[in-house]
Amino acid sequence: MNGEVAAITMAARPKVAAAAVKDAAITALVALGLFVPIVGLRTDVSSAGTLYLRERWGDVAILVVLAFAGRLGLLTWRGLRGEAKPATAARTALLARAGTFVAPLLLGLAVVLPFMPGTGRYELDLGILVLTYVMLGWGLNIVVGLAGLLDLGYVAFYAVGAYSYALLATTFGWSFWICLPLAGILAAFWGVLLGFPVLRLRGDYLAIVTLAFGEIIRVVLINWASLTGGPNGITGIPRPSFFGLPFSMSGEPDTFAGFFGIEPSPVHRVIFLYYLILILALLTNWVSIRLRRQPLGRAWEALREDEIACRALGINITNTKLTAFAIGAMFGGFAGAFFATRQGFISPESFTFIESAIILAIVVLGGMGSQIGIAIAALVMIGGFEVFRDLDEWRMLVFGGAMVLIMVVRPRGLVGSRTPTIALGARRAIGAEHVGEGRG
Amino acid sequence: MSAKGAADPMTAPILQAEGLTMRFGGLTAVDAVSFTAMQGDITAIIGPNGAGKTTMFNCITGFYRPTEGALRLMRDGAPVELQRLAGHRIARAGVARTFQNIRLFQGMTALENLLVAQHNTLMASTGFGIGALLGAPGYRRAEKLAIAKAVRWLEATGLIDRADDPAGALPYGQQRRLEIARAMCTDPVLLCLDEPAAGLNPRESEELATLLRAIRDGGCSILLIEHDMGVVMGISDRVVVLDHGRKIADGPPAEVRADAKVIAAYLGEGDDA
């Protein structure tokens, strides 16, 4: 009704107002129905130790009035604003132009963060966490955003990478730089292993099987206690060294601080880890961007757009899908190895389904296929989640609300448009309305 | 309307179907159809709705595996048994196709669509992706060639001005032409078109006929399914008529048009009589 409201004459106005009030009243009624059992009634323990039913009708009334006023306000705002602007292409173009400044700015900020005044241990740890999720988001983006294969079990590859590093490093004592590529290769191998059975599946079915795969890996990690330590996890994972120079407090000449003649500080290791994950994330980004402009990347996107047409053009769909799974999984494995070396301890608890869901949410909120969108989404979701730590149990509510808001305002993610990989003239962003979402 | 396929002694067959049969459970969609498409010809398969045209087409292009019979593609004088190849290998053998309901990569530009079509040639030059990732000169050369070919086909189909527009944003007639250009970018010896004139206005149909003749004169044989007799008669060198999964006529357009069985099939008299 928002379109009509703008156009109505004064004579019709009371009628519309009445309709809005009626709409708001219905909303209030729904709110009443919901809040009476949820908020109105609560079981509490009395001072005598018995259970009793506490009634909170005042709170219910406040919430219902809020719902009524909110709905009425929303309708009024819509009415005053008039017709919603349909042109998304112009807006996306504007956003893309703004995006060209945002990306270098964010990168610059990320590089100088450790040396900015006011950056302490907490800020660096948060930065490492955000960058880990940026990297995971970019890795999953290859599978979900480019190839259009909905993967709900991405955390499995993260786990494979982490456990590969932990087991190789603790068993053989190999250095981080040897174990990192091995962890990536092993994760890629598991990516292919997952890829084979799910090649024929699409959409929802693919999502369910990948979800199950993620759980299988976790359950195996818990139960194969002789190898993985079961629920106790693996402790004493070697911390990374600066090309052979350990970060230690002793200040000996063969430590990082001693070699460079600086005051030993526990922050050195954190700064090193920060730059390590920054480099790993940028590597993921670089490979994704380069691959996208190549036949393989174009084939992934073509696969997302239309699988049957791909086959008619002689593209081997099996190989194309498997490479997407393998490369996506490889970056998950790298991130996992980094996670293990940073924590020094891993257990199956770190690789639950919620992790997969968060990574997928980052990719979807960021805009599938958009590198900068995913980086911003990771920053907002992981960083924002930490910033609102003081809100305690309300944090999840804010988090959920923010996600719903983004999806309402920008249904195709923060950056829903697609930049062509090649152009004869100027590259123009392609509006989200044309870009396929992939059917698995 | 040339009849050069029949008259020219130099022509050799490009595609031979022998006893091609396709059954879906109890239903026989294509029943022991044999025909030969000549090199350098435009061969049309026509027939009323449900005659088995699209099924036949899907067998030729590898989307179905025929229940019985053989499909032989003559490439450089050597026969290739199409019915034994996996779906994506058929395109590599030299058969390209378009779809009745256009299947472009809508979110990709016209140029990107044509580059995806050259995937196999481009992929061979990437050095397992590593060379291309690092920007090896071999890959850059291959990409330049691929773009040149794409530009050539964009010019041939009159789409060069829309090269950087998403395929989904093109008008219907241009999408049809882009799909043909995309198929041609795979370097086929046989181009299969599934109702290419469907939904086109008379002017666009005429442009399409010109384009198809140009493709044929460029050395690529064409096999097309068409519902609309008018378009077929204008451009085909040879017409194969199917009805209820069987071949009822086969010959030059003029001959087929006069065939009593064909007239009966199209007017719907044959069923009850």
Chai-1 contact restraints between the chains, C-beta under 6 A:
chainA,res_idxA,chainB,res_idxB,connection_type,confidence,min_distance_angstrom,max_distance_angstrom,comment,restraint_id
A,R290,B,L133,contact,1.0,0.0,6.0,A-B,restraint_1
A,Q294,B,A132,contact,1.0,0.0,6.0,A-B,restraint_2
A,P295,B,H119,contact,1.0,0.0,6.0,A-B,restraint_3
A,P295,B,L122,contact,1.0,0.0,6.0,A-B,restraint_4
A,P295,B,M123,contact,1.0,0.0,6.0,A-B,restraint_5
A,L296,B,G129,contact,1.0,0.0,6.0,A-B,restraint_6
A,R298,B,V116,contact,1.0,0.0,6.0,A-B,restraint_7
A,A299,B,H119,contact,1.0,0.0,6.0,A-B,restraint_8
A,A302,B,F105,contact,1.0,0.0,6.0,A-B,restraint_9
A,A302,B,V116,contact,1.0,0.0,6.0,A-B,restraint_10
A,E305,B,F105,contact,1.0,0.0,6.0,A-B,restraint_11
A,E305,B,G107,contact,1.0,0.0,6.0,A-B,restraint_12
A,D306,B,R103,contact,1.0,0.0,6.0,A-B,restraint_13
A,D306,B,F105,contact,1.0,0.0,6.0,A-B,restraint_14
A,A309,B,R103,contact,1.0,0.0,6.0,A-B,restraint_15
A,R311,B,G87,contact,1.0,0.0,6.0,A-B,restraint_16
A,R311,B,H88,contact,1.0,0.0,6.0,A-B,restraint_17
A,A312,B,R97,contact,1.0,0.0,6.0,A-B,restraint_18
A,L313,B,A91,contact,1.0,0.0,6.0,A-B,restraint_19
A,L313,B,A117,contact,1.0,0.0,6.0,A-B,restraint_20
A,L313,B,T186,contact,1.0,0.0,6.0,A-B,restraint_21
A,G314,B,H88,contact,1.0,0.0,6.0,A-B,restraint_22
A,G314,B,A91,contact,1.0,0.0,6.0,A-B,restraint_23
A,G314,B,R92,contact,1.0,0.0,6.0,A-B,restraint_24
A,G314,B,N120,contact,1.0,0.0,6.0,A-B,restraint_25
A,G314,B,T186,contact,1.0,0.0,6.0,A-B,restraint_26
A,I315,B,H119,contact,1.0,0.0,6.0,A-B,restraint_27
A,N316,B,H88,contact,1.0,0.0,6.0,A-B,restraint_28
A,R418,B,G107,contact,1.0,0.0,6.0,A-B,restraint_29
A,P420,B,T109,contact,1.0,0.0,6.0,A-B,restraint_30
A,P420,B,E112,contact,1.0,0.0,6.0,A-B,restraint_31
A,A423,B,D164,contact,1.0,0.0,6.0,A-B,restraint_32
A,L424,B,A163,contact,1.0,0.0,6.0,A-B,restraint_33
A,L424,B,D164,contact,1.0,0.0,6.0,A-B,restraint_34
A,G425,B,D164,contact,1.0,0.0,6.0,A-B,restraint_35
A,I430,B,G107,contact,1.0,0.0,6.0,A-B,restraint_36
A,I430,B,P166,contact,1.0,0.0,6.0,A-B,restraint_37
A,H434,B,Q106,contact,1.0,0.0,6.0,A-B,restraint_38
A,H434,B,G107,contact,1.0,0.0,6.0,A-B,restraint_39
A,H434,B,P166,contact,1.0,0.0,6.0,A-B,restraint_40
A,H434,B,G168,contact,1.0,0.0,6.0,A-B,restraint_41
A,V435,B,G107,contact,1.0,0.0,6.0,A-B,restraint_42
A,G436,B,G107,contact,1.0,0.0,6.0,A-B,restraint_43
